[in-house]
Amino acid sequence: MGLAADFLLDDDLHPIDIVETLANEHAWEFDRVTEDQIAMSVEGQWRTYSLTLAWSPQDETLRLICTFEMEPPLDRRAQLYDLLNRCNDMVWTGAFTYWEEQKLMVWRYGLCLVGGQISGPEQINRLISAAVLASERFYPAFQMVSWGDKTPAEAMHVAIAEAYGRA
């Protein structure tokens, strides 16, 4: 019986339970922070990404953030923000932002499951994979703009094609 079929037998599905099962299957390091939140590490080609998924029962949204540390020089921040806009123009399933105070590059996405909708393991796996793939795809461009003295337009050339693989 497949993973989705296993979950269909359970009437009381919790999205974070599904995430925890996926983390176990992929051998990702994780910590079930609360009943409604899980934090995990996913190894990419460029670096290890920190992912947090949190279920908000109030607005019935599964929130995902994928972060990695980044501290670009102050004089390169304007170019980095320009690059972020260019990156976000190329993606549809989430968005990048830079949290300056925490010195984190962040990919975030909210999956709305109102009306008692449930998300299956395939959908959550795709959500996690999309976050890691977007981070992998644009990571070199962030580096080139921040420390390689490249313009945002030049850096985008390394991120033109989708990254393929799996998280």
Contacts in CASP RR format, 6 or more apart in sequence:
PFRMAT RR
TARGET T0000
AUTHOR 0000-0000-0000
METHOD contacts of the structure
MODEL  1
MGLAADFLLDDDLHPIDIVETLANEHAWEFDRVTEDQIAMSVEGQWRTYS
LTLAWSPQDETLRLICTFEMEPPLDRRAQLYDLLNRCNDMVWTGAFTYWE
EQKLMVWRYGLCLVGGQISGPEQINRLISAAVLASERFYPAFQMVSWGDK
TPAEAMHVAIAEAYGRA
3 21 0 8 1.000
3 22 0 8 1.000
3 25 0 8 1.000
3 121 0 8 1.000
3 122 0 8 1.000
4 120 0 8 1.000
4 121 0 8 1.000
4 122 0 8 1.000
7 13 0 8 1.000
7 18 0 8 1.000
7 21 0 8 1.000
7 120 0 8 1.000
7 121 0 8 1.000
13 118 0 8 1.000
13 120 0 8 1.000
14 35 0 8 1.000
14 55 0 8 1.000
15 53 0 8 1.000
15 55 0 8 1.000
15 62 0 8 1.000
15 113 0 8 1.000
15 118 0 8 1.000
15 119 0 8 1.000
15 124 0 8 1.000
16 32 0 8 1.000
16 35 0 8 1.000
16 36 0 8 1.000
16 37 0 8 1.000
16 38 0 8 1.000
16 53 0 8 1.000
16 54 0 8 1.000
16 55 0 8 1.000
18 119 0 8 1.000
18 120 0 8 1.000
18 121 0 8 1.000
18 124 0 8 1.000
19 38 0 8 1.000
19 40 0 8 1.000
19 53 0 8 1.000
19 124 0 8 1.000
19 128 0 8 1.000
20 30 0 8 1.000
20 32 0 8 1.000
20 38 0 8 1.000
21 121 0 8 1.000
22 28 0 8 1.000
22 121 0 8 1.000
22 124 0 8 1.000
22 125 0 8 1.000
22 128 0 8 1.000
23 30 0 8 1.000
23 38 0 8 1.000
23 40 0 8 1.000
24 30 0 8 1.000
26 42 0 8 1.000
26 167 0 8 1.000
28 40 0 8 1.000
28 41 0 8 1.000
28 42 0 8 1.000
29 40 0 8 1.000
29 41 0 8 1.000
30 38 0 8 1.000
30 39 0 8 1.000
30 40 0 8 1.000
30 41 0 8 1.000
31 38 0 8 1.000
31 39 0 8 1.000
31 40 0 8 1.000
32 38 0 8 1.000
33 39 0 8 1.000
33 52 0 8 1.000
36 54 0 8 1.000
36 55 0 8 1.000
36 56 0 8 1.000
36 57 0 8 1.000
37 52 0 8 1.000
37 53 0 8 1.000
37 54 0 8 1.000
37 55 0 8 1.000
38 52 0 8 1.000
38 53 0 8 1.000
38 54 0 8 1.000
39 50 0 8 1.000
39 51 0 8 1.000
39 52 0 8 1.000
40 50 0 8 1.000
40 51 0 8 1.000
40 52 0 8 1.000
41 48 0 8 1.000
41 49 0 8 1.000
41 50 0 8 1.000
41 51 0 8 1.000
42 48 0 8 1.000
42 49 0 8 1.000
42 51 0 8 1.000
42 66 0 8 1.000
42 128 0 8 1.000
42 132 0 8 1.000
42 167 0 8 1.000
43 49 0 8 1.000
44 132 0 8 1.000
44 136 0 8 1.000
44 167 0 8 1.000
45 136 0 8 1.000
46 135 0 8 1.000
46 136 0 8 1.000
46 139 0 8 1.000
46 140 0 8 1.000
47 68 0 8 1.000
47 139 0 8 1.000
48 68 0 8 1.000
49 66 0 8 1.000
49 67 0 8 1.000
49 68 0 8 1.000
49 131 0 8 1.000
49 132 0 8 1.000
49 135 0 8 1.000
50 66 0 8 1.000
50 67 0 8 1.000
50 68 0 8 1.000
51 64 0 8 1.000
51 65 0 8 1.000
51 66 0 8 1.000
51 67 0 8 1.000
51 128 0 8 1.000
51 131 0 8 1.000
51 132 0 8 1.000
52 64 0 8 1.000
52 65 0 8 1.000
52 67 0 8 1.000
53 62 0 8 1.000
53 63 0 8 1.000
53 64 0 8 1.000
53 124 0 8 1.000
53 128 0 8 1.000
54 62 0 8 1.000
54 63 0 8 1.000
55 61 0 8 1.000
55 62 0 8 1.000
55 63 0 8 1.000
56 62 0 8 1.000
56 63 0 8 1.000
59 112 0 8 1.000
59 114 0 8 1.000
60 112 0 8 1.000
60 113 0 8 1.000
60 114 0 8 1.000
60 115 0 8 1.000
60 116 0 8 1.000
60 117 0 8 1.000
61 110 0 8 1.000
61 111 0 8 1.000
61 112 0 8 1.000
61 113 0 8 1.000
62 110 0 8 1.000
62 111 0 8 1.000
62 113 0 8 1.000
62 119 0 8 1.000
62 124 0 8 1.000
62 127 0 8 1.000
63 108 0 8 1.000
63 109 0 8 1.000
63 110 0 8 1.000
63 111 0 8 1.000
64 107 0 8 1.000
64 108 0 8 1.000
64 109 0 8 1.000
64 110 0 8 1.000
64 111 0 8 1.000
64 127 0 8 1.000
64 128 0 8 1.000
64 131 0 8 1.000
65 106 0 8 1.000
65 107 0 8 1.000
65 108 0 8 1.000
66 106 0 8 1.000
66 107 0 8 1.000
66 108 0 8 1.000
66 131 0 8 1.000
66 132 0 8 1.000
66 134 0 8 1.000
66 135 0 8 1.000
67 99 0 8 1.000
67 104 0 8 1.000
67 105 0 8 1.000
67 106 0 8 1.000
67 107 0 8 1.000
68 104 0 8 1.000
68 105 0 8 1.000
68 135 0 8 1.000
68 139 0 8 1.000
69 103 0 8 1.000
69 104 0 8 1.000
69 105 0 8 1.000
70 98 0 8 1.000
70 103 0 8 1.000
70 104 0 8 1.000
70 105 0 8 1.000
70 142 0 8 1.000
70 146 0 8 1.000
71 103 0 8 1.000
72 80 0 8 1.000
72 142 0 8 1.000
72 145 0 8 1.000
72 146 0 8 1.000
72 147 0 8 1.000
73 146 0 8 1.000
73 147 0 8 1.000
76 145 0 8 1.000
76 146 0 8 1.000
76 147 0 8 1.000
77 100 0 8 1.000
79 145 0 8 1.000
79 146 0 8 1.000
79 151 0 8 1.000
79 152 0 8 1.000
80 98 0 8 1.000
80 142 0 8 1.000
80 145 0 8 1.000
80 146 0 8 1.000
81 98 0 8 1.000
82 152 0 8 1.000
83 141 0 8 1.000
83 142 0 8 1.000
83 145 0 8 1.000
83 152 0 8 1.000
83 155 0 8 1.000
83 156 0 8 1.000
84 96 0 8 1.000
84 97 0 8 1.000
84 98 0 8 1.000
86 152 0 8 1.000
86 153 0 8 1.000
86 156 0 8 1.000
87 96 0 8 1.000
87 138 0 8 1.000
87 141 0 8 1.000
87 156 0 8 1.000
87 159 0 8 1.000
88 94 0 8 1.000
88 95 0 8 1.000
88 96 0 8 1.000
90 159 0 8 1.000
91 134 0 8 1.000
93 109 0 8 1.000
93 127 0 8 1.000
93 130 0 8 1.000
93 134 0 8 1.000
94 107 0 8 1.000
94 108 0 8 1.000
94 109 0 8 1.000
94 110 0 8 1.000
94 130 0 8 1.000
94 131 0 8 1.000
94 134 0 8 1.000
95 107 0 8 1.000
95 108 0 8 1.000
95 109 0 8 1.000
96 105 0 8 1.000
96 106 0 8 1.000
96 107 0 8 1.000
96 134 0 8 1.000
96 138 0 8 1.000
97 106 0 8 1.000
97 108 0 8 1.000
98 104 0 8 1.000
98 105 0 8 1.000
98 106 0 8 1.000
99 105 0 8 1.000
99 106 0 8 1.000
105 135 0 8 1.000
105 142 0 8 1.000
107 131 0 8 1.000
107 134 0 8 1.000
107 135 0 8 1.000
109 127 0 8 1.000
109 130 0 8 1.000
109 131 0 8 1.000
111 119 0 8 1.000
111 123 0 8 1.000
111 127 0 8 1.000
113 119 0 8 1.000
119 127 0 8 1.000
128 167 0 8 1.000
129 166 0 8 1.000
129 167 0 8 1.000
131 167 0 8 1.000
132 167 0 8 1.000
133 162 0 8 1.000
133 163 0 8 1.000
133 164 0 8 1.000
133 165 0 8 1.000
133 167 0 8 1.000
134 163 0 8 1.000
136 163 0 8 1.000
137 159 0 8 1.000
137 161 0 8 1.000
137 162 0 8 1.000
137 163 0 8 1.000
138 159 0 8 1.000
140 155 0 8 1.000
140 158 0 8 1.000
140 159 0 8 1.000
141 152 0 8 1.000
141 155 0 8 1.000
141 156 0 8 1.000
141 158 0 8 1.000
141 159 0 8 1.000
142 155 0 8 1.000
144 150 0 8 1.000
144 154 0 8 1.000
144 155 0 8 1.000
144 158 0 8 1.000
145 151 0 8 1.000
145 152 0 8 1.000
145 155 0 8 1.000
END
